């Protein structure tokens, strides 16, 4: 499992995790698309925005390996702002390649891309 050095481990001052320390011995948690309903808490939406900003700062529009990125946090963006970079795609692999869909990310998180 690739560890993304320099990537923030969590949202500062919270328990929202962005990375994991080690591979899950019971198997890889698969990425799934989670629905973001309008009534989500503001802190949840803020965590999504900060995570998206970290992804954009760290990887930009280049494909990146899932590695030690937290499956739970990544699943909130998966299928919309973060999409598979390869076909076929294995959602239960630490080696899976992902890419940011810049147009979708700019629409969902305009504050991340403001200068």
ABEGO torsion letter per residue (X at the ends): XBBBBGBBABBBGBABBABBABBBAAEBBBBBBBBBBAABBAAAAAAAAAAAAAAAAAAEABBBBAEABBAAAAAAABGBABBBABOBBBAABAABBBBBBAAAAAAABAAAABX
